[in-house]
């Protein structure tokens, strides 16, 4: 693979700074590509980047240098579609391959534009729905789209990243599961590594703005012809408008306009990936070991057995249950400050109101944030524009509101 962003000097140096401080970094002659660190006293070497990459590529070499003797090497997240040839290597080295997460991608090589892809992938009714989401979004709000890549001001980047984090926190609080990306150590890494990679065009941030506020952010990494979708999130208040689908259409459009042949959704199963992807593959963990060393052989087999068992548990959805348990344990003692989930229905009013006598509600005030989904659903269902709509509290009835379009 040409110009793998996860093997770039920026990615490796920032990852090392955050996750393996004071540990030596190693290169080995039998393998071209990744660098390694030694996480413990055991003779096990793990690739720099570990499981925070979206795909490690490497080339085994038939080297005469015996620097692999007595050692075991673990490489996380090797996508099967990279077609890594493991046949060529020094005598005495062997490799286990432990299948892990499924991967999904769109091969764009045969498509000329977004419409060409949509026509060949979706039925007429599905295309109508997808285009309707985008049109309704743009009709109801002051929407703009921007790809942050190349020469981007640091203050603009920091502002977007702050919104990025807030949207993720809001999304996963609603789902009531933990999200590893929001771990402070991991998030600090993403914040530091992404900006210099954007400047070098090794990463990008796609942003959907409502007025000047980001309501969707996608972090992607870039090789010569692959866009790796790393982290994506949207404002759940806009759920009716299917921002996820709008984002994918815009990313496909950008990829085709910029000669990217693959939009890679990366590891992990989600329904939207199966709807959009036209190719599936597996992520593998590759465990190289010196087969002439009994100790290295035992370590390699133990690692393979561990990850094989972990994948079987993952296939039984145990990991999702653990994420929910971790969320519960972390938040059970904390008093919830979130607004309650609203159940509501719309009906045309038969009563005539004097609007000057009602309290108008400002949706931009944080205290009224829980009312946004209700109003936004009204916009979608009635093809209204936010600027033309007003929300009022009806006196003497705390559960009733008047929306004037």
C-alpha distance (Angstrom), angle and dihedral (degrees) to the residues before:
residue distance angle dihedral
X1 . . .
X2 3.82 . .
X3 3.83 119.6 .
X4 3.80 98.5 -6.8
X5 3.85 102.9 -161.9
X6 3.82 91.6 -148.2
X7 3.80 90.3 60.7
X8 3.80 93.1 49.8
X9 3.79 119.0 119.1
X10 3.81 90.4 -118.3
X11 3.79 95.3 53.8
X12 3.80 94.6 43.6
X13 3.81 95.9 45.5
X14 3.82 95.6 47.1
X15 3.81 92.1 44.5
X16 3.81 90.2 50.3
X17 3.80 90.6 49.7
X18 3.82 92.0 54.2
X19 3.80 103.2 35.6
X20 3.79 111.2 25.1
X21 3.79 106.9 32.6
X22 3.80 114.7 174.8
X23 3.80 91.4 8.8
X24 3.79 122.0 122.5
X25 3.81 119.9 -115.8
X26 3.80 117.7 -134.8
X27 3.80 137.0 -159.7
X28 3.80 122.0 -165.0
X29 3.78 127.8 -152.7
X30 3.82 96.5 -135.0
X31 3.79 93.7 62.3
X32 3.81 131.1 52.3
X33 3.80 116.3 -155.0
X34 3.82 121.2 25.5
X35 3.78 129.1 66.0
X36 3.80 121.7 -143.3
X37 3.78 142.1 -144.7
X38 3.80 130.3 -160.2
X39 3.83 109.2 -125.7
X40 3.82 96.9 -172.4
X41 3.78 143.8 7.5
X42 3.80 90.1 -84.5
X43 3.83 116.0 99.6
X44 3.83 90.9 -107.5
X45 3.80 120.5 125.8
X46 3.82 121.3 -163.2
X47 3.80 127.0 -162.1
X48 3.80 118.0 -103.0
X49 3.80 106.3 -105.4
X50 3.79 92.1 34.2
X51 3.83 108.5 -170.7
X52 3.83 96.8 -14.7
X53 3.79 93.7 82.6
X54 3.79 123.0 88.1
X55 3.77 93.6 -140.5
X56 3.79 135.3 -8.5
X57 3.80 119.1 -148.0
X58 3.79 125.9 -166.4
X59 3.78 143.9 158.5
X60 3.84 121.7 -134.2
X61 3.82 113.1 -137.0
X62 3.80 130.2 -155.0
X63 3.81 93.9 -125.8
X64 3.79 126.9 173.3
X65 3.80 92.0 -151.4
X66 3.83 107.8 105.8
X67 3.83 96.4 -147.2
X68 3.81 91.3 126.1
X69 3.81 94.5 63.3
X70 3.82 114.2 130.7
X71 3.81 93.0 -1.6
X72 3.81 139.2 117.2
X73 3.83 122.8 -150.9
X74 3.81 126.5 -158.0
X75 3.80 119.9 -161.6
X76 3.81 115.4 -172.3
X77 3.80 125.2 -148.6
X78 3.80 107.9 6.4
X79 3.84 105.8 172.9
X80 3.78 112.9 -136.6
X81 3.81 91.0 -138.5
X82 3.82 89.7 65.2
X83 3.83 84.8 73.5
X84 3.81 94.3 -142.1
X85 3.81 108.6 -164.2
X86 3.80 108.0 -139.6
X87 3.81 96.6 174.5
X88 3.80 96.4 93.4
X89 3.82 114.0 69.7
X90 3.81 141.8 116.2
X91 3.78 117.9 -67.7
X92 3.80 111.5 -92.1
X93 3.81 95.9 30.4
X94 3.80 118.0 112.8
X95 3.80 133.6 176.5
X96 3.80 137.1 -143.3
X97 3.80 119.2 -158.7
X98 3.80 117.2 -152.7
X99 3.80 113.7 -166.5
X100 3.79 112.3 -135.8
X101 3.80 132.4 160.1
X102 3.81 124.2 9.4
X103 3.80 115.8 -115.9
X104 3.81 131.2 -149.9
X105 3.79 132.2 -162.5
X106 3.78 144.2 164.1
X107 3.79 114.4 -124.8
X108 3.81 102.4 -149.2
X109 3.78 97.0 177.4
X110 3.81 95.2 109.7
X111 3.82 98.6 43.4
X112 3.78 126.8 91.5
X113 3.81 99.5 -165.9
X114 3.80 143.6 -12.0
X115 3.79 94.1 -85.4
X116 3.80 90.4 52.8
X117 3.82 90.6 53.1
X118 3.81 93.9 44.7
X119 3.81 92.9 49.3
X120 3.79 93.1 51.4
X121 3.83 94.6 43.5
X122 3.80 108.9 38.0
X123 3.78 136.2 43.4
X124 3.78 120.1 -111.4
X125 3.82 92.3 -102.0
X126 3.82 92.1 49.2
X127 3.81 91.4 49.5
X128 3.80 89.1 50.6
X129 3.82 91.5 53.3
X130 3.81 93.8 46.4
X131 3.78 93.2 49.0
X132 3.81 89.8 45.2
X133 3.82 91.1 58.4
X134 3.79 90.8 55.4
X135 3.81 94.1 43.7
X136 3.81 93.8 47.8
X137 3.81 90.3 48.2
X138 3.80 92.3 51.8
X139 3.82 93.0 42.6
X140 3.81 94.2 50.5
X141 3.81 100.7 41.5
X142 3.78 142.0 31.6
X143 3.83 94.3 -102.5
X144 3.79 130.2 -179.2
X145 3.80 133.2 169.8
X146 3.77 128.4 -145.0
X147 3.80 136.8 177.4
X148 3.79 110.8 -152.0
X149 3.80 106.6 -150.2
X150 3.79 135.2 132.6
X151 3.79 116.5 1.0
X152 3.82 101.6 26.1
X153 3.81 123.7 157.6
X154 3.80 114.0 -115.8
X155 3.81 94.3 -131.3
X156 3.82 90.8 53.3
X157 3.80 89.8 49.0
X158 3.83 92.8 49.2
X159 3.80 91.8 48.9
X160 3.81 92.6 51.8
X161 3.80 92.0 45.9
X162 3.80 91.0 52.6
X163 3.82 90.2 54.3
X164 3.81 88.6 44.0
X165 3.80 90.8 59.2
X166 3.81 93.8 44.2
X167 3.81 91.6 51.9
X168 3.81 91.4 50.0
X169 3.80 91.8 49.8
X170 3.79 91.0 49.2
X171 3.81 93.0 46.9
X172 3.79 96.9 49.7
X173 3.78 93.8 42.0
X174 3.79 86.2 59.0
X175 3.84 91.3 47.7
X176 3.82 90.0 45.4
X177 3.79 94.9 -138.1
X178 3.78 131.4 111.9
X179 3.79 120.8 -106.0
X180 3.80 118.7 -150.0
X181 3.80 92.4 -150.7
X182 3.80 89.3 67.0
X183 3.79 93.6 57.4
X184 3.84 101.5 119.1
X185 3.80 93.9 -124.8
X186 3.79 92.8 48.7
X187 3.81 94.4 43.6
X188 3.82 91.6 49.8
X189 3.80 87.8 53.8
X190 3.81 93.0 52.2
X191 3.79 91.7 46.6
X192 3.81 92.9 51.8
X193 3.81 99.3 40.3
X194 3.80 99.9 43.9
X195 3.81 100.2 62.3
X196 3.84 98.9 56.0
X197 3.82 88.7 43.1
X198 3.81 89.5 52.8
X199 3.81 89.6 52.6
X200 3.83 88.9 52.0
X201 3.84 91.6 44.5
X202 3.80 90.6 -117.2
X203 3.81 91.3 117.8
X204 3.79 138.7 21.1
X205 3.79 141.5 -169.2
X206 3.79 118.4 -138.8
X207 3.80 111.3 -157.6
X208 3.80 134.2 -171.9
X209 3.81 110.7 -157.7
X210 3.79 127.8 -159.2
X211 3.77 99.2 -158.2
X212 3.83 99.8 -42.4
X213 3.81 97.1 -29.7
X214 3.83 122.0 97.6
X215 3.80 110.9 -124.8
X216 3.81 95.7 171.2
X217 3.80 131.1 28.5
X218 3.81 129.8 -178.8
X219 3.79 123.1 -172.7
X220 3.80 112.9 -155.2
X221 3.79 135.4 174.2
X222 3.79 123.1 -143.2
X223 3.77 135.7 -143.8
X224 3.78 122.5 177.4
X225 3.83 93.3 -73.2
X226 3.84 107.2 -1.9
X227 3.80 128.5 84.8
X228 3.83 110.3 -157.1
X229 3.81 111.6 -155.2
X230 3.82 101.0 -144.8
X231 3.82 109.2 167.4
X232 3.79 127.1 0.6
X233 3.79 131.0 175.8
X234 3.78 138.3 164.9
X235 3.80 135.7 -164.4
X236 3.81 105.9 -90.9
X237 3.83 89.8 -146.5
X238 3.82 86.4 74.5
X239 3.82 94.5 50.9
X240 3.81 93.2 123.9
X241 3.81 89.6 62.0
X242 3.83 95.0 56.3
X243 3.80 96.5 -131.3
X244 3.81 89.4 -178.6
X245 3.80 91.7 64.1
X246 3.80 92.1 43.6
X247 3.82 89.1 51.8
X248 3.80 93.9 51.4
X249 3.81 91.5 50.2
X250 3.81 90.5 51.2
X251 3.83 91.9 46.9
X252 3.81 91.5 50.7
X253 3.79 89.0 49.1
X254 3.82 91.4 50.1
X255 3.81 93.2 46.5
X256 3.79 92.9 51.9
X257 3.80 93.0 45.7
X258 3.82 90.0 51.5
X259 3.83 98.4 42.9
X260 3.80 97.3 -108.7
X261 3.79 109.7 154.5
X262 3.82 99.6 -164.8
X263 3.80 134.2 43.5
X264 3.79 102.5 -165.1
X265 3.82 117.2 -160.7
X266 3.80 87.3 -170.0
X267 3.79 127.4 -153.6
X268 3.76 129.3 -8.8
X269 3.79 135.2 53.1
X270 3.81 120.4 -93.9
X271 3.79 128.1 156.6
X272 3.80 93.5 -121.8
X273 3.81 90.7 58.0
X274 3.81 92.4 56.8
X275 3.82 90.3 49.8
X276 3.80 95.6 51.1
X277 3.82 105.6 28.9
X278 3.79 122.7 90.3
X279 3.81 95.0 -171.1
X280 3.81 133.7 44.9
X281 3.79 127.5 -165.1
X282 3.79 141.2 163.3
X283 3.78 132.2 -106.1
X284 3.78 112.5 -136.4
X285 3.78 135.0 -165.7
X286 3.81 109.8 -138.4
X287 3.80 117.0 -150.2
X288 3.81 113.3 -167.2
X289 3.79 118.1 -171.2
X290 3.78 143.3 170.2
X291 3.81 100.8 -104.1
X292 3.82 90.6 -163.9
X293 3.80 89.4 64.5
X294 3.81 114.8 77.0
X295 3.81 91.1 -159.8
X296 3.82 93.5 51.3
X297 3.82 90.5 45.5
X298 3.82 92.2 52.5
X299 3.82 91.6 47.6
X300 3.81 92.2 49.2
X301 3.80 93.2 49.1
X302 3.82 91.0 47.2
X303 3.82 91.4 51.6
X304 3.79 91.4 48.2
X305 3.83 91.5 48.9
X306 3.81 91.5 48.8
X307 3.81 94.4 52.0
X308 3.81 92.9 42.6
X309 3.81 89.4 55.0
X310 3.80 91.2 45.1
X311 3.81 90.6 53.9
X312 3.81 91.8 50.5
X313 3.80 89.6 53.2
X314 3.80 89.7 47.0
X315 3.81 90.0 53.5
X316 3.81 87.5 55.5
X317 3.83 88.4 54.8
X318 3.81 92.6 -115.0
X319 3.82 91.1 137.8
X320 3.82 92.3 60.4
X321 3.79 90.6 50.5
X322 3.81 90.0 50.5
X323 3.82 91.1 50.6
X324 3.81 89.6 52.6
X325 3.81 91.3 47.9
X326 3.81 91.3 49.8
X327 3.81 89.4 50.0
X328 3.81 91.2 50.3
X329 3.80 93.9 48.1
X330 3.79 91.6 47.1
X331 3.80 95.7 46.9
X332 3.81 105.0 29.2
X333 3.81 93.5 91.9
X334 3.77 95.4 39.7
X335 3.76 117.7 93.4
X336 3.78 109.9 -120.8
X337 3.79 114.1 -116.9
X338 3.78 94.7 178.4
X339 3.77 121.9 113.1
X340 3.80 115.7 -103.5
X341 3.78 119.7 -97.5
X342 3.78 108.6 -102.3
X343 3.77 126.7 -137.5
X344 3.77 110.9 -161.1
X345 3.77 146.3 155.6
X346 3.80 133.2 -157.8
X347 3.78 126.4 -126.9
X348 3.78 133.0 167.5
X349 3.76 110.7 -105.0
X350 3.81 118.0 -117.0
X351 3.79 90.3 -171.5
X352 3.81 123.9 87.3
X353 3.81 113.0 -131.7
X354 3.76 131.9 -163.6
X355 3.81 99.2 -135.0
X356 3.78 91.8 -160.5
X357 3.80 87.9 65.9
X358 3.79 95.0 52.9
X359 3.80 128.8 82.4
X360 3.80 109.8 -112.2
X361 3.81 113.4 -141.4
X362 3.78 121.1 -137.0
X363 3.78 108.3 -143.2
X364 3.80 93.5 -162.9
X365 3.82 89.9 67.5
X366 3.81 110.2 98.0
X367 3.80 91.3 -134.1
X368 3.81 89.1 64.7
X369 3.80 96.2 46.2
X370 3.81 92.9 110.8
X371 3.83 89.3 63.6
X372 3.80 94.8 59.2
X373 3.83 97.5 83.6
X374 3.81 89.8 53.2
X375 3.80 93.2 51.1
X376 3.81 93.3 42.3
X377 3.81 90.8 51.7
X378 3.80 87.8 52.3
X379 3.81 89.7 52.6
X380 3.79 91.9 51.3
X381 3.80 96.1 45.7
X382 3.80 94.6 46.0
X383 3.83 101.3 34.5
X384 3.79 89.9 -120.9
X385 3.80 128.5 154.9
X386 3.81 119.9 -124.5
X387 3.80 92.5 -129.2
X388 3.82 90.0 57.6
X389 3.80 96.0 50.8
X390 3.80 130.7 84.3
X391 3.80 128.2 -171.7
X392 3.80 122.6 -148.7
X393 3.78 135.1 -175.3
X394 3.80 111.7 -127.2
X395 3.80 111.0 -133.1
X396 3.80 120.4 -112.4
X397 3.78 93.5 13.3
X398 3.78 116.1 81.8
X399 3.82 92.2 -172.5
X400 3.79 98.7 54.2
X401 3.78 129.7 80.9
X402 3.76 133.6 177.5
X403 3.81 119.8 -137.1
X404 3.77 113.3 -162.9
X405 3.84 113.9 -161.7
